Every structure is written in C-alpha cells, then in structure tokens.
Amino acid sequence: MVDTRVTLSGIELSNPVIPASGTFGFGQEFRDYYDINILGTFSFKGTTGEERFGNDTPRIAECTAGMLNAVGLQNPGVEHVITHELPQLATFFHKPVMANVNGFSIEEYVRVAAMLDAQPAVGWLEVNISCPNVHGGGMAFGTSAENAAAVTRAVKAATHKPVYVKLSPNVTDIVSIAKACEDAGADGLSLINTLLGMRISLRTQKPILANTMGGFSGPAIFPIALRMVYQVARAVKVPVIGMGGVTTAEDVLEMMLAGATAVQVGAANLVNPLACKEIIEALPQAMEKYGIQTLTDIFGGAWK
C-alpha cells in the first residue's frame, strides 16, 4: 500500500493535492460535486482588507493550452471572510485551511494576516506578493527581493502560524527573491503564480481583457513552473509548494521530484470541477506504476 501523506510545516496532509487560491472560492461551489475533505487542504480566495469588486469585464480570455484571467482579487474583505465564510466552511470542511493574504501596502498585508492568523480554522498563511492583475500592489511587491523581504518580515512579526510567500514568475531571478523571503523568516514558499500575458481580438483589433493584460495559467506553463520549483527548492531549506499547469497525478509526482513538498492545482479546477478529486484518486496508481512507495522518498529526487 502506497503512502500519500506529506507534512507541511508540522501539519500532516493525507495527500499533497491543494486547490490553488482563486480557483476554489471558499469551497462552497465544489462541495456539491464531491466531499472536499479528501483534499490535502485548499487555499481559499485571495483576501484583502476591504471588499473588492475587482477589474472590469471582460476578465477571461481563452488561449491555446491555457487561459488568461484578470479578475483583480475580487473578494468580500477580511471581516466578511471571518464572520461569514469561515463559519460556513467549518460546517463541511474539517481540516486546517490555507488563508491567501493580499494587500496594497505592507500595513494591509499585516492587518489581514494578523486577523486570519487568529482564526482556529486557518493552518497556514499564504501571502500573495505576485498577483499580476492589480495596480499599486500585488506583483509590485513580488518583483523586488527587498520589497518581498519587507512584506515577509512584517507579516512574520505579526503572526504565529506558518507563513508561505507566493512568488511571481515575472522576474529575471526568482531564486534571489525566494532566498530573500527565506532570510526574512518565511516558513515556506509557493510558486509559481500566473505569467503575464494578453490576447487581441481580430474583430475589434483591441485587447480582449478590459485590463489589457492578465495572468496566463494552464497546462502550457507547466514546464516553466517545474523549472522554477527545481531552481528554488535546490536553493532554499524551507518547504516549497509547487503549482502551475498541474492537471494529472503524474504532474504532481514531477513537481515533487523537482523539490515540491505539496502541489497546488489551479486552472484545471475551472475546466473540470472534479480535477482535484480525479488527481487524488489516480495518485496511488501512478505511484505504484513508477515504484514509489512513499512520497517523502521522492522530494527533490531530480537533484538530490
């Protein structure tokens, strides 16, 4: 019998499969399709200090082997999440959840993180410094090692639970930013967020997205994500959560061989609401096929 368990900053997961923030809401939409307690955990909707409507529409554009989104961190705000979403979640999800923290200033990151840190249902804080779809925040913090470290340091000083910093691929040297976050106290790293892209309508001869550009995700970005996970995991000592174009159990194993401790699934959930369930169910058979008895045995196997 294969062992799919992994441990993320002292918390054991029954398997490494985690729906990525922004693709799973607060779990409500997916609970009707399957018992989401089979997940390792999930990262809930990116949360800011105040309610956000997000960007103007159109927000979505199709691409070959992927999609563009420019939703712009639409969310109900941290107080609503604490008073409404988390109590509802507790009625049907019985594992620690990952809180995705967003902000437009260091002060906002700290305030949101501290409020979510105090919630019993929250196991980890995932600090998103890499959203490419908002102006004046998000990716602006994630493209500079100095700014990334400043956010990490400030959030760590205000919280007690494990802090995972979500990194942007839209940089020249992701390793230097990863190491800056580690040095500033990050307990782990999540990578990658979406790549910056755009589409133009031949009919209107204008950008399809109202925001002009958006985040490119889906199977097409998997080799880039895998490369960056490999580079970062070799360079740091903290756990890495790998993501970017993951659609199969084999992709999960590849990510773990590159050095990921756990793996997030994003765009696939928007195409197939059963994606994570199917990956989890296929994982033992994939492990047996390649002679893997325990997932912890293969962490970083491609370079160790």
C-alpha positions, -999 to 999 in steps of 0.1 A, spaced: 0 0 0 15 33 -10 17 63 14 4 96 0 9 116 32 31 147 34 38 172 62 36 209 56 52 229 85 43 204 111 7 198 98 1 164 82 -18 162 49 -34 130 37 -21 138 3 -2 167 -13 -31 180 -36 -42 215 -28 -66 236 -49 -50 269 -56 -64 302 -44 -88 319 -68 -99 287 -84 -118 271 -55 -135 301 -38 -143 292 -2 -152 256 -11 -189 261 -14 -191 257 -51 -173 224 -51 -189 207 -21 -218 197 -43 -195 177 -66 -176 157 -40 -166 155 -4 -138 181 -4 -123 166 28 -104 142 5 -81 172 -3 -49 177 14 -62 212 21 -71 242 -1 -61 278 -4 -91 300 -2 -100 331 -22 -74 358 -20 -85 382 7 -78 419 12 -86 443 40 -117 457 23 -142 442 -1 -131 444 -38 -152 442 -69 -121 435 -90 -114 446 -125 -139 455 -152 -151 428 -176 -142 410 -198 -119 393 -173 -113 360 -190 -97 351 -224 -91 317 -238 -56 306 -250 -41 275 -265 -35 251 -236 -45 276 -210 -64 308 -202 -59 344 -192 -76 359 -162 -77 395 -149 -103 391 -121 -84 416 -99 -87 400 -65 -125 402 -62 -133 392 -26 -157 402 2 -130 416 25 -113 400 56 -141 408 81 -167 391 60 -144 361 55 -140 358 93 -177 363 102 -193 345 73 -171 324 51 -150 306 77 -180 297 100 -198 282 69 -167 264 58 -164 248 92 -197 230 87 -184 209 58 -146 211 58 -129 196 88 -92 202 81 -70 233 85 -73 256 56 -48 278 39 -56 315 40 -45 335 10 -35 370 21 -33 400 -2 -27 437 2 -18 470 -15 6 481 13 27 464 39 3 477 65 -27 460 48 -8 427 44 0 428 82 -36 436 92 -52 409 70 -26 383 80 -30 390 117 -68 388 116 -67 355 97 -38 341 118 -62 343 148 -88 320 132 -87 284 145 -96 270 111 -65 286 95 -35 263 94 -12 284 72 -10 319 57 -1 321 20 10 357 14 4 366 -22 30 391 -34 26 381 -70 -8 389 -84 -3 404 -119 -38 417 -123 -40 446 -99 -24 480 -99 -5 495 -70 1 462 -51 3 425 -57 32 418 -81 48 451 -73 60 435 -40 70 403 -56 94 415 -83 119 430 -59 139 410 -34 139 440 -10 102 445 -11 94 408 -9 116 405 22 100 436 38 65 421 34 76 387 47 94 403 77 64 424 87 39 396 84 60 372 104 63 398 132 25 400 135 16 363 132 23 329 148 12 304 121 34 292 92 38 319 65 42 308 29 51 335 4 36 332 -31 62 342 -57 58 357 -92 74 341 -122 75 375 -139 111 382 -127 146 377 -140 159 358 -110 132 340 -89 159 323 -67 172 356 -53 137 366 -43 130 332 -28 162 334 -7 153 370 4 119 357 17 136 328 34 161 351 51 133 373 62 116 344 80 93 328 56 83 292 67 78 282 31 73 293 -5 45 289 -31 53 291 -67 45 300 -94 17 325 -98 5 332 -133 26 346 -161 17 380 -175 1 377 -210 -25 392 -233 -48 385 -263 -61 408 -290 -94 404 -307 -91 404 -345 -127 416 -347 -123 447 -326 -85 450 -330 -83 458 -293 -71 438 -263 -97 412 -252 -93 418 -215 -106 451 -201 -74 452 -180 -54 447 -213 -31 421 -197 -38 392 -173 -24 361 -157 -17 332 -180 -23 298 -165 -30 262 -176 -10 232 -189 12 254 -212 30 269 -182 39 236 -165 75 233 -178 82 268 -167 67 262 -133 86 229 -129 119 247 -138 114 274 -112 104 249 -85 135 230 -93 157 261 -91 142 274 -59 139 241 -40 176 235 -45 185 269 -32 164 271 0 158 250 31 121 258 36 93 237 20 81 246 -14 46 243 -27 47 238 -65 20 249 -89 15 260 -125 -3 239 -151 -8 208 -129 -35 186 -144 -26 149 -136 -12 127 -109 20 124 -130 24 162 -129 22 160 -91 50 134 -90 71 156 -113 67 186 -91 77 166 -61 108 152 -79 116 189 -86 115 196 -49 79 204 -40 65 192 -7 29 198 -18 13 207 -51 -15 232 -59 -39 227 -88 -53 259 -103 -68 264 -138 -78 227 -140 -105 233 -114 -121 259 -137 -122 234 -166 -132 203 -146 -147 207 -111 -136 171 -103 -100 177 -113 -85 175 -78 -107 145 -69 -95 127 -100 -59 135 -94 -61 123 -58 -78 90 -69 -51 85 -96 -21 92 -74 -17 58 -57 -18 40 -91 7 65 -106 30 59 -76 28 21 -80 35 24 -117 68 42 -110 77 21 -79 71 49 -54 60 37 -20 62 69 0 60 104 -14 85 117 11 111 95 -6 110 115 -38 112 151 -26 139 167 -48 148 134 -63 157 150 -96 186 168 -80 194 151 -47 
